[in-house]
Amino acid sequence: MQIPSSEKNGVTILELQGSILGGPEANALNEELHRLLDDGKKQIVLELSKVTLMNSSGLGMLIGGYTTLKNNGGELKLACLGENVRKLIEITKLHTIFTPYQTVDEAVASFAS
């Protein structure tokens, strides 16, 4: 799984796409986060507008990414959640860990505050 990325104001934006069901996606995200940490990148936004389906393994993948960054002095934020993903985050109370942002720009700006 390729994870398209970009950078804005020193914040790395990773665009997750399709079905996030754990497995290979989890490994790809974990490897990408470790590569970014090795490069000194500690402010990451996951852009989720193109995620069509997510299950509990996908949520575990997000929590794993959050933990990896937090343990290394970084931060992971979520942006552009589709309706299904937003509901899943709310039902599982993960919105208390992740502050979901409406747009990538809002998530990027939140690092400055």
N, CA, C and O atoms as a GROMACS GRO file, in nm:
protein
  452
    1MET      N    1   0.085  -0.119   0.000
    1MET     CA    2   0.000   0.000   0.000
    1MET      C    3   0.088   0.124   0.000
    1MET      O    4   0.171   0.143   0.089
    2GLN      N    5   0.069   0.208  -0.101
    2GLN     CA    6   0.138   0.336  -0.107
    2GLN      C    7   0.054   0.438  -0.031
    2GLN      O    8  -0.069   0.440  -0.041
    3ILE      N    9   0.122   0.523   0.044
    3ILE     CA   10   0.052   0.628   0.118
    3ILE      C   11   0.099   0.762   0.064
    3ILE      O   12   0.210   0.807   0.095
    4PRO      N   13   0.015   0.827  -0.018
    4PRO     CA   14   0.054   0.957  -0.070
    4PRO      C   15   0.079   1.055   0.045
    4PRO      O   16   0.007   1.055   0.144
    5SER      N   17   0.183   1.137   0.030
    5SER     CA   18   0.214   1.233   0.135
    5SER      C   19   0.248   1.368   0.075
    5SER      O   20   0.288   1.379  -0.041
    6SER      N   21   0.232   1.469   0.158
    6SER     CA   22   0.270   1.606   0.122
    6SER      C   23   0.310   1.675   0.250
    6SER      O   24   0.300   1.619   0.359
    7GLU      N   25   0.357   1.797   0.236
    7GLU     CA   26   0.397   1.872   0.355
    7GLU      C   27   0.344   2.014   0.345
    7GLU      O   28   0.343   2.075   0.238
    8LYS      N   29   0.300   2.065   0.460
    8LYS     CA   30   0.249   2.202   0.466
    8LYS      C   31   0.292   2.262   0.598
    8LYS      O   32   0.260   2.209   0.704
    9ASN      N   33   0.364   2.373   0.592
    9ASN     CA   34   0.411   2.443   0.713
    9ASN      C   35   0.486   2.350   0.809
    9ASN      O   36   0.472   2.362   0.930
   10GLY      N   37   0.564   2.258   0.753
   10GLY     CA   38   0.643   2.168   0.835
   10GLY      C   39   0.567   2.048   0.890
   10GLY      O   40   0.623   1.967   0.964
   11VAL      N   41   0.439   2.037   0.854
   11VAL     CA   42   0.355   1.925   0.898
   11VAL      C   43   0.341   1.827   0.782
   11VAL      O   44   0.312   1.868   0.669
   12THR      N   45   0.361   1.699   0.809
   12THR     CA   46   0.346   1.597   0.706
   12THR      C   47   0.202   1.550   0.702
   12THR      O   48   0.143   1.520   0.805
   13ILE      N   49   0.147   1.543   0.581
   13ILE     CA   50   0.009   1.499   0.560
   13ILE      C   51   0.013   1.367   0.486
   13ILE      O   52   0.067   1.358   0.375
   14LEU      N   53  -0.045   1.264   0.547
   14LEU     CA   54  -0.055   1.133   0.484
   14LEU      C   55  -0.200   1.110   0.446
   14LEU      O   56  -0.291   1.127   0.527
   15GLU      N   57  -0.221   1.070   0.320
   15GLU     CA   58  -0.357   1.051   0.269
   15GLU      C   59  -0.389   0.902   0.262
   15GLU      O   60  -0.340   0.830   0.175
   16LEU      N   61  -0.471   0.857   0.356
   16LEU     CA   62  -0.514   0.717   0.354
   16LEU      C   63  -0.633   0.704   0.262
   16LEU      O   64  -0.718   0.794   0.254
   17GLN      N   65  -0.640   0.591   0.190
   17GLN     CA   66  -0.745   0.572   0.090
   17GLN      C   67  -0.802   0.432   0.097
   17GLN      O   68  -0.735   0.338   0.138
   18GLY      N   69  -0.929   0.419   0.057
   18GLY     CA   70  -0.991   0.288   0.044
   18GLY      C   71  -1.035   0.230   0.177
   18GLY      O   72  -1.072   0.303   0.269
   19SER      N   73  -1.031   0.098   0.185
   19SER     CA   74  -1.071   0.026   0.306
   19SER      C   75  -0.953   0.013   0.400
   19SER      O   76  -0.847  -0.035   0.361
   20ILE      N   77  -0.973   0.055   0.524
   20ILE     CA   78  -0.868   0.046   0.626
   20ILE      C   79  -0.912  -0.063   0.723
   20ILE      O   80  -0.992  -0.040   0.814
   21LEU      N   81  -0.857  -0.182   0.701
   21LEU     CA   82  -0.901  -0.299   0.776
   21LEU      C   83  -0.787  -0.366   0.850
   21LEU      O   84  -0.798  -0.483   0.887
   22GLY      N   85  -0.677  -0.294   0.872
   22GLY     CA   86  -0.561  -0.355   0.938
   22GLY      C   87  -0.479  -0.431   0.836
   22GLY      O   88  -0.481  -0.397   0.717
   23GLY      N   89  -0.406  -0.531   0.879
   23GLY     CA   90  -0.325  -0.612   0.789
   23GLY      C   91  -0.217  -0.532   0.719
   23GLY      O   92  -0.143  -0.458   0.784
   24PRO      N   93  -0.207  -0.545   0.586
   24PRO     CA   94  -0.100  -0.476   0.512
   24PRO      C   95  -0.103  -0.324   0.530
   24PRO      O   96   0.002  -0.260   0.532
   25GLU      N   97  -0.224  -0.268   0.544
   25GLU     CA   98  -0.234  -0.123   0.564
   25GLU      C   99  -0.166  -0.081   0.693
   25GLU      O  100  -0.098   0.022   0.698
   26ALA      N  101  -0.184  -0.160   0.799
   26ALA     CA  102  -0.124  -0.128   0.928
   26ALA      C  103   0.028  -0.130   0.918
   26ALA      O  104   0.095  -0.042   0.970
   27ASN      N  105   0.081  -0.230   0.850
   27ASN     CA  106   0.226  -0.238   0.833
   27ASN      C  107   0.278  -0.120   0.753
   27ASN      O  108   0.381  -0.062   0.787
   28ALA      N  109   0.207  -0.084   0.646
   28ALA     CA  110   0.251   0.028   0.562
   28ALA      C  111   0.251   0.158   0.640
   28ALA      O  112   0.345   0.237   0.630
   29LEU      N  113   0.145   0.182   0.718
   29LEU     CA  114   0.139   0.305   0.797
   29LEU      C  115   0.248   0.306   0.903
   29LEU      O  116   0.314   0.408   0.922
   30ASN      N  117   0.266   0.196   0.971
   30ASN     CA  118   0.368   0.188   1.076
   30ASN      C  119   0.507   0.214   1.018
   30ASN      O  120   0.585   0.290   1.075
   31GLU      N  121   0.538   0.153   0.904
   31GLU     CA  122   0.667   0.175   0.840
   31GLU      C  123   0.685   0.320   0.799
   31GLU      O  124   0.792   0.378   0.817
   32GLU      N  125   0.580   0.379   0.743
   32GLU     CA  126   0.587   0.519   0.701
   32GLU      C  127   0.608   0.612   0.820
   32GLU      O  128   0.687   0.706   0.812
   33LEU      N  129   0.538   0.587   0.930
   33LEU     CA  130   0.554   0.671   1.049
   33LEU      C  131   0.695   0.660   1.106
   33LEU      O  132   0.754   0.760   1.146
   34HIS      N  133   0.750   0.539   1.108
   34HIS     CA  134   0.888   0.522   1.157
   34HIS      C  135   0.988   0.591   1.065
   34HIS      O  136   1.087   0.648   1.112
   35ARG      N  137   0.964   0.585   0.934
   35ARG     CA  138   1.052   0.653   0.838
   35ARG      C  139   1.047   0.804   0.862
   35ARG      O  140   1.150   0.872   0.861
   36LEU      N  141   0.926   0.856   0.882
   36LEU     CA  142   0.912   1.001   0.908
   36LEU      C  143   0.980   1.040   1.038
   36LEU      O  144   1.048   1.143   1.043
   37LEU      N  145   0.965   0.960   1.141
   37LEU     CA  146   1.032   0.988   1.268
   37LEU      C  147   1.184   0.988   1.251
   37LEU      O  148   1.253   1.073   1.305
   38ASP      N  149   1.234   0.892   1.175
   38ASP     CA  150   1.378   0.886   1.147
   38ASP      C  151   1.426   1.012   1.075
   38ASP      O  152   1.541   1.054   1.091
   39ASP      N  153   1.336   1.072   0.995
   39ASP     CA  154   1.369   1.195   0.923
   39ASP      C  155   1.342   1.320   1.006
   39ASP      O  156   1.357   1.432   0.956
   40GLY      N  157   1.303   1.302   1.133
   40GLY     CA  158   1.278   1.415   1.222
   40GLY      C  159   1.140   1.476   1.208
   40GLY      O  160   1.115   1.583   1.262
   41LYS      N  161   1.051   1.409   1.137
   41LYS     CA  162   0.914   1.460   1.118
   41LYS      C  163   0.828   1.405   1.230
   41LYS      O  164   0.809   1.284   1.241
   42LYS      N  165   0.774   1.495   1.313
   42LYS     CA  166   0.698   1.452   1.429
   42LYS      C  167   0.556   1.508   1.434
   42LYS      O  168   0.480   1.477   1.525
   43GLN      N  169   0.520   1.588   1.336
   43GLN     CA  170   0.384   1.643   1.329
   43GLN      C  171   0.318   1.584   1.205
   43GLN      O  172   0.354   1.618   1.092
   44ILE      N  173   0.220   1.496   1.229
   44ILE     CA  174   0.158   1.420   1.120
   44ILE      C  175   0.007   1.437   1.123
   44ILE      O  176  -0.056   1.430   1.228
   45VAL      N  177  -0.050   1.460   1.005
   45VAL     CA  178  -0.195   1.463   0.988
   45VAL      C  179  -0.232   1.347   0.896
   45VAL      O  180  -0.173   1.329   0.790
   46LEU      N  181  -0.330   1.268   0.938
   46LEU     CA  182  -0.386   1.165   0.852
   46LEU      C  183  -0.512   1.222   0.788
   46LEU      O  184  -0.608   1.255   0.856
   47GLU      N  185  -0.509   1.234   0.655
   47GLU     CA  186  -0.623   1.285   0.579
   47GLU      C  187  -0.707   1.165   0.540
   47GLU      O  188  -0.659   1.076   0.469
   48LEU      N  189  -0.831   1.160   0.586
   48LEU     CA  190  -0.913   1.039   0.574
   48LEU      C  191  -1.034   1.054   0.482
   48LEU      O  192  -1.124   0.970   0.485
   49SER      N  193  -1.040   1.158   0.400
   49SER     CA  194  -1.159   1.180   0.318
   49SER      C  195  -1.184   1.069   0.217
   49SER      O  196  -1.298   1.049   0.175
   50LYS      N  197  -1.080   0.996   0.176
   50LYS     CA  198  -1.096   0.890   0.076
   50LYS      C  199  -1.101   0.750   0.138
   50LYS      O  200  -1.092   0.650   0.068
   51VAL      N  201  -1.117   0.745   0.271
   51VAL     CA  202  -1.134   0.615   0.338
   51VAL      C  203  -1.282   0.577   0.327
   51VAL      O  204  -1.369   0.650   0.374
   52THR      N  205  -1.308   0.464   0.264
   52THR     CA  206  -1.446   0.421   0.240
   52THR      C  207  -1.499   0.328   0.347
   52THR      O  208  -1.620   0.321   0.368
   53LEU      N  209  -1.410   0.256   0.416
   53LEU     CA  210  -1.451   0.160   0.516
   53LEU      C  211  -1.341   0.145   0.619
   53LEU      O  212  -1.222   0.143   0.584
   54MET      N  213  -1.380   0.135   0.746
   54MET     CA  214  -1.282   0.111   0.852
   54MET      C  215  -1.346   0.018   0.954
   54MET      O  216  -1.464   0.033   0.988
   55ASN      N  217  -1.268  -0.078   1.002
   55ASN     CA  218  -1.317  -0.168   1.105
   55ASN      C  219  -1.233  -0.151   1.231
   55ASN      O  220  -1.152  -0.059   1.240
   56SER      N  221  -1.252  -0.240   1.329
   56SER     CA  222  -1.179  -0.227   1.455
   56SER      C  223  -1.028  -0.242   1.436
   56SER      O  224  -0.951  -0.180   1.508
   57SER      N  225  -0.987  -0.323   1.340
   57SER     CA  226  -0.843  -0.335   1.312
   57SER      C  227  -0.788  -0.204   1.255
   57SER      O  228  -0.676  -0.166   1.285
   58GLY      N  229  -0.869  -0.137   1.174
   58GLY     CA  230  -0.830  -0.006   1.122
   58GLY      C  231  -0.818   0.096   1.234
   58GLY      O  232  -0.726   0.179   1.234
   59LEU      N  233  -0.910   0.091   1.330
   59LEU     CA  234  -0.901   0.179   1.447
   59LEU      C  235  -0.776   0.148   1.527
   59LEU      O  236  -0.707   0.238   1.575
   60GLY      N  237  -0.745   0.019   1.541
   60GLY     CA  238  -0.623  -0.022   1.610
   60GLY      C  239  -0.500   0.033   1.542
   60GLY      O  240  -0.402   0.071   1.607
   61MET      N  241  -0.504   0.038   1.410
   61MET     CA  242  -0.395   0.094   1.331
   61MET      C  243  -0.375   0.243   1.364
   61MET      O  244  -0.262   0.289   1.378
   62LEU      N  245  -0.486   0.316   1.375
   62LEU     CA  246  -0.477   0.459   1.410
   62LEU      C  247  -0.421   0.477   1.551
   62LEU      O  248  -0.337   0.564   1.574
   63ILE      N  249  -0.468   0.395   1.644
   63ILE     CA  250  -0.419   0.403   1.782
   63ILE      C  251  -0.271   0.368   1.788
   63ILE      O  252  -0.194   0.433   1.860
   64GLY      N  253  -0.230   0.267   1.712
   64GLY     CA  254  -0.088   0.231   1.707
   64GLY      C  255  -0.003   0.346   1.654
   64GLY      O  256   0.105   0.372   1.706
   65GLY      N  257  -0.052   0.414   1.551
   65GLY     CA  258   0.020   0.529   1.496
   65GLY      C  259   0.028   0.643   1.596
   65GLY      O  260   0.132   0.706   1.611
   66TYR      N  261  -0.082   0.667   1.664
   66TYR     CA  262  -0.086   0.770   1.768
   66TYR      C  263   0.018   0.740   1.877
   66TYR      O  264   0.093   0.828   1.918
   67THR      N  265   0.020   0.615   1.922
   67THR     CA  266   0.112   0.574   2.028
   67THR      C  267   0.258   0.584   1.983
   67THR      O  268   0.343   0.631   2.058
   68THR      N  269   0.285   0.539   1.861
   68THR     CA  270   0.420   0.546   1.807
   68THR      C  271   0.471   0.691   1.808
   68THR      O  272   0.582   0.718   1.853
   69LEU      N  273   0.388   0.782   1.759
   69LEU     CA  274   0.431   0.922   1.754
   69LEU      C  275   0.443   0.981   1.893
   69LEU      O  276   0.541   1.049   1.924
   70LYS      N  277   0.344   0.956   1.978
   70LYS     CA  278   0.347   1.011   2.114
   70LYS      C  279   0.471   0.964   2.190
   70LYS      O  280   0.534   1.043   2.260
   71ASN      N  281   0.505   0.836   2.177
   71ASN     CA  282   0.623   0.781   2.246
   71ASN      C  283   0.754   0.836   2.194
   71ASN      O  284   0.858   0.823   2.259
   72ASN      N  285   0.749   0.899   2.077
   72ASN     CA  286   0.870   0.957   2.017
   72ASN      C  287   0.863   1.110   2.013
   72ASN      O  288   0.935   1.173   1.935
   73GLY      N  289   0.777   1.168   2.095
   73GLY     CA  290   0.768   1.314   2.104
   73GLY      C  291   0.690   1.379   1.992
   73GLY      O  292   0.704   1.499   1.969
   74GLY      N  293   0.609   1.302   1.921
   74GLY     CA  294   0.534   1.357   1.810
   74GLY      C  295   0.385   1.362   1.837
   74GLY      O  296   0.338   1.329   1.947
   75GLU      N  297   0.310   1.404   1.735
   75GLU     CA  298   0.165   1.413   1.746
   75GLU      C  299   0.102   1.367   1.617
   75GLU      O  300   0.152   1.394   1.508
   76LEU      N  301  -0.011   1.298   1.630
   76LEU     CA  302  -0.088   1.251   1.515
   76LEU      C  303  -0.228   1.310   1.525
   76LEU      O  304  -0.294   1.299   1.629
   77LYS      N  305  -0.273   1.373   1.416
   77LYS     CA  306  -0.406   1.432   1.413
   77LYS      C  307  -0.481   1.379   1.291
   77LYS      O  308  -0.420   1.341   1.191
   78LEU      N  309  -0.613   1.377   1.302
   78LEU     CA  310  -0.699   1.327   1.195
   78LEU      C  311  -0.775   1.442   1.130
   78LEU      O  312  -0.817   1.536   1.198
   79ALA      N  313  -0.791   1.434   0.999
   79ALA     CA  314  -0.864   1.538   0.926
   79ALA      C  315  -0.954   1.477   0.820
   79ALA      O  316  -0.926   1.368   0.768
   80CYS      N  317  -1.061   1.547   0.789
   80CYS     CA  318  -1.150   1.514   0.678
   80CYS      C  319  -1.214   1.376   0.692
   80CYS      O  320  -1.214   1.298   0.597
   81LEU      N  321  -1.266   1.347   0.809
   81LEU     CA  322  -1.330   1.218   0.831
   81LEU      C  323  -1.462   1.211   0.757
   81LEU      O  324  -1.545   1.302   0.766
   82GLY      N  325  -1.481   1.102   0.684
   82GLY     CA  326  -1.611   1.077   0.622
   82GLY      C  327  -1.711   1.041   0.730
   82GLY      O  328  -1.674   1.016   0.845
   83GLU      N  329  -1.837   1.039   0.694
   83GLU     CA  330  -1.944   1.014   0.790
   83GLU      C  331  -1.927   0.881   0.864
   83GLU      O  332  -1.942   0.876   0.986
   84ASN      N  333  -1.896   0.774   0.792
   84ASN     CA  334  -1.882   0.643   0.855
   84ASN      C  335  -1.765   0.640   0.954
   84ASN      O  336  -1.779   0.587   1.065
   85VAL      N  337  -1.652   0.695   0.915
   85VAL     CA  338  -1.535   0.696   1.002
   85VAL      C  339  -1.560   0.787   1.123
   85VAL      O  340  -1.523   0.753   1.235
   86ARG      N  341  -1.623   0.901   1.100
   86ARG     CA  342  -1.654   0.993   1.210
   86ARG      C  343  -1.743   0.924   1.314
   86ARG      O  344  -1.719   0.935   1.434
   87LYS      N  345  -1.846   0.854   1.267
   87LYS     CA  346  -1.936   0.783   1.359
   87LYS      C  347  -1.861   0.676   1.437
   87LYS      O  348  -1.882   0.659   1.557
   88LEU      N  349  -1.773   0.604   1.370
   88LEU     CA  350  -1.694   0.499   1.436
   88LEU      C  351  -1.604   0.558   1.544
   88LEU      O  352  -1.591   0.501   1.652
   89ILE      N  353  -1.542   0.672   1.514
   89ILE     CA  354  -1.456   0.740   1.612
   89ILE      C  355  -1.539   0.786   1.732
   89ILE      O  356  -1.494   0.775   1.846
   90GLU      N  357  -1.660   0.836   1.707
   90GLU     CA  358  -1.745   0.882   1.817
   90GLU      C  359  -1.798   0.766   1.901
   90GLU      O  360  -1.794   0.771   2.023
   91ILE      N  361  -1.847   0.662   1.835
   91ILE     CA  362  -1.904   0.546   1.907
   91ILE      C  363  -1.800   0.483   1.999
   91ILE      O  364  -1.832   0.441   2.110
   92THR      N  365  -1.677   0.476   1.953
   92THR     CA  366  -1.570   0.412   2.031
   92THR      C  367  -1.505   0.510   2.128
   92THR      O  368  -1.411   0.474   2.199
   93LYS      N  369  -1.554   0.633   2.132
   93LYS     CA  370  -1.502   0.738   2.221
   93LYS      C  371  -1.358   0.776   2.190
   93LYS      O  372  -1.290   0.837   2.273
   94LEU      N  373  -1.311   0.742   2.070
   94LEU     CA  374  -1.173   0.779   2.033
   94LEU      C  375  -1.160   0.928   2.004
   94LEU      O  376  -1.048   0.978   1.991
   95HIS      N  377  -1.271   0.999   1.994
   95HIS     CA  378  -1.263   1.144   1.977
   95HIS      C  379  -1.204   1.211   2.102
   95HIS      O  380  -1.167   1.328   2.098
   96THR      N  381  -1.197   1.135   2.213
   96THR     CA  382  -1.132   1.189   2.332
   96THR      C  383  -0.980   1.181   2.321
   96THR      O  384  -0.908   1.251   2.392
   97ILE      N  385  -0.931   1.095   2.232
   97ILE     CA  386  -0.787   1.083   2.207
   97ILE      C  387  -0.748   1.166   2.085
   97ILE      O  388  -0.654   1.244   2.088
   98PHE      N  389  -0.823   1.146   1.978
   98PHE     CA  390  -0.799   1.220   1.854
   98PHE      C  391  -0.898   1.336   1.848
   98PHE      O  392  -1.017   1.317   1.870
   99THR      N  393  -0.848   1.454   1.820
   99THR     CA  394  -0.939   1.565   1.792
   99THR      C  395  -0.956   1.570   1.642
   99THR      O  396  -0.865   1.613   1.571
  100PRO      N  397  -1.071   1.526   1.591
  100PRO     CA  398  -1.089   1.528   1.445
  100PRO      C  399  -1.107   1.672   1.396
  100PRO      O  400  -1.176   1.752   1.458
  101TYR      N  401  -1.044   1.702   1.285
  101TYR     CA  402  -1.054   1.834   1.224
  101TYR      C  403  -1.130   1.825   1.093
  101TYR      O  404  -1.120   1.725   1.021
  102GLN      N  405  -1.207   1.929   1.062
  102GLN     CA  406  -1.287   1.932   0.939
  102GLN      C  407  -1.200   1.934   0.815
  102GLN      O  408  -1.230   1.869   0.715
  103THR      N  409  -1.089   2.010   0.822
  103THR     CA  410  -1.002   2.024   0.706
  103THR      C  411  -0.857   1.998   0.744
  103THR      O  412  -0.819   2.002   0.861
  104VAL      N  413  -0.777   1.971   0.643
  104VAL     CA  414  -0.633   1.954   0.664
  104VAL      C  415  -0.574   2.084   0.716
  104VAL      O  416  -0.487   2.082   0.804
  105ASP      N  417  -0.618   2.198   0.661
  105ASP     CA  418  -0.565   2.327   0.705
  105ASP      C  419  -0.589   2.350   0.854
  105ASP      O  420  -0.501   2.401   0.923
  106GLU      N  421  -0.708   2.314   0.904
  106GLU     CA  422  -0.737   2.329   1.048
  106GLU      C  423  -0.644   2.240   1.130
  106GLU      O  424  -0.593   2.282   1.234
  107ALA      N  425  -0.623   2.117   1.084
  107ALA     CA  426  -0.535   2.024   1.157
  107ALA      C  427  -0.392   2.077   1.157
  107ALA      O  428  -0.325   2.072   1.260
  108VAL      N  429  -0.345   2.126   1.044
  108VAL     CA  430  -0.210   2.180   1.035
  108VAL      C  431  -0.196   2.301   1.126
  108VAL      O  432  -0.096   2.314   1.198
  109ALA      N  433  -0.294   2.390   1.125
  109ALA     CA  434  -0.290   2.511   1.208
  109ALA      C  435  -0.290   2.476   1.357
  109ALA      O  436  -0.236   2.551   1.438
  110SER      N  437  -0.352   2.364   1.394
  110SER     CA  438  -0.359   2.327   1.535
  110SER      C  439  -0.222   2.295   1.596
  110SER      O  440  -0.206   2.300   1.718
  111PHE      N  441  -0.124   2.262   1.513
  111PHE     CA  442   0.009   2.235   1.564
  111PHE      C  443   0.077   2.363   1.613
  111PHE      O  444   0.164   2.359   1.700
  112ALA      N  445   0.037   2.476   1.557
  112ALA     CA  446   0.100   2.603   1.593
  112ALA      C  447   0.048   2.655   1.727
  112ALA      O  448   0.111   2.740   1.790
  113SER      N  449  -0.067   2.604   1.771
  113SER     CA  450  -0.125   2.658   1.896
  113SER      C  451  -0.079   2.581   2.018
  113SER      O  452  -0.119   2.614   2.130
   0.00000   0.00000   0.00000
